Structure formats: C-alpha cells, structure tokens
C-alpha cells in the first residue's frame, strides 16, 4: 500500500516536469502527506491540455452517501481496477498522475531490534525515492462528489486514490505492495481521457524496475502525522551504519 509520502515540489515545478498548466494555489511543502490531506494531481482535459489540480486524498465515489468513505479508499489495487464497482468507470475515463518526491513504507520489526510498548518488534519507517532524484509519477484515479444532503447548493469535492501493484525486488523486503510508478513513455496513454482500452492500460500498471529506487531508514518521527518537516527524510543509523 501507500499511506504516506513527500510533496516538497512547488506546483510550478510539477507543472514544468509534466508539461502542465497550474490552476491552483500552492499547498506548501509537506514531508509527511497523509490520507485526507489535500494533494496535487496531474490530469488531462478533453482538449488535450494537462493541468495541476488539487484533490482530497481518499476517493469518494460519485454515488457515495457520505464523504467518510474516502478514508477506506486511499489505495486501489491495479489487479482489480477493471472489476471493482468503485474503480471500473474511473479506470476507463478518470485517470491522473500523483506527483511525489518520495514515499514511506514500514519494514517489519527485526528480532533483537526496538520493541513497541506491548513488547512486539517495532516497525522501521523507510523512505523510498528515485535514485536519480527525479519526481515519482504515480498512477491514480480521481472522482467528483457532492454531498446528497446539500443538494444542488453543495460544493463539488475532487478526490483521488493511488494505484498500487506487487512489490519489485527493491521493495519486497519491506512490503508486498508498492505504488505504480509510470515512466515518461506511459504518461500520454495513461492521462488521455479518450483512451478506453482497459487491457492496454492494465499493462502500464507493472512494478517499477528494480534499479529505479533507493531506500533509506528514517526516524520514527514520521509515525506522527503532525510532523511535516524535512528532517523526516534524513537517514538514521541502524546497527552502527547508515541504512541504505
């Protein structure tokens, strides 16, 4: 899964990287983006132009009765996008890219390592980034929703979910899932709202190459969503060495 990530790039930098226009006010840097936060997404309009827009992280389908359903839809499994009622129509026509500067995953605790208050091995947060320092282009789906209790006077909520796939060789020791990271060669096809070949789109949702990412151990400060500063991605020492 993907439950926390880093968004330190300005919307202008994101727009330049993806060849998009900027339609939003800056959200500010966050080194600990969490579900229910507002996040950037890159979408393509029917006229072929790309735009950086703001979304609520946690998909709220158009048919939902309450917004809180989004808390359970922060991720969508690539393998079942074409089957799940909440995702099938969005997979066909509401795809986006979620720009990230890196993401966090928690490695299972080690025997003899730190323990929780209950005595269980404590999970170690790991920060995952591209080796070349470029942003991650993560596949996503988006939806629009309006509270049915508010009627026509209600405001539209734009929300998204992050698509995940099986872990590659780099991520497998940490977790069995990872976000789908799209190479530049896949951006046009993924973002094109007129593209409805689900089988072809499904083929884009493969694990990233093993040599794309770097993984470092970081402080458990990231466990607290209130911590948002850049110190969260500083490598920490494990067993006398900086873990990489």
Steps between C-alpha positions, in 0.01 A plus 500: 500500500597866506393690809748788535714695257706814442377799299775762504482624140311819415203477263707697248778239508247220469335675206833547322595135554174364362438763234192632677334829590459609863143561615548502878641689794804331659425250774844545656769243560413189697745222579222292650193509277227282651157375391225768510760771420464715190752393236606584146390297202576535129203450268438542129189681379296410194679769297834322555644748752650380827435673830629481856194493725425438868324187624394350832703183564245226556265425212134592549297341217221705344240261644627518859255614767774635728845649451657278765503203260815658357694399811477139376595580141847650517638218281365290214651167396613500138395140451130570564443851362291367212282293736427707810181711467667795676788510250389347167348814341779720639763268354336553162480879507627667821872425525763731646863515607582568864840675517717397794854578605513170686283279721523311828450136579542316829731199516402221741685509829828311541570244773718671757405844370279767658167389645163663549342574837335157475834329442453422133777577247458861389460571130774712343391785271683507168513784249484402134615735223633489147874444474529785250312746722217551249136513617288187505205490256254280688185368334174615650124515442278798579133570559260784569238489776240729649329437833147380411371661820613841371322471166592728213642754745776263610860547391670241280779296661780377276673197648752236395641162583851363440539186289723228646655186358717212621838599640812493285829352620598820682174526694431132567709481821294787640145443376315287245339804329624826351356794305490470122776732371441596139798565268478808274423273205169404667377847601319584176308174490413503869378861507308498171132518606395358163707184549258219588707189420505354849722208405765737365469724804531200729837417345633836618443404863814293548750518789781752451841372389714379790770758428267804506471555876715557806385411852626654827399451860360816660390619842183375666398867514318431175258275690331815633302672222543835674872494415545652155860632481790407270689326783264206451691380194846515661655152513543352847758260640402137546742246648782751483454583131294737291242268350463526122 
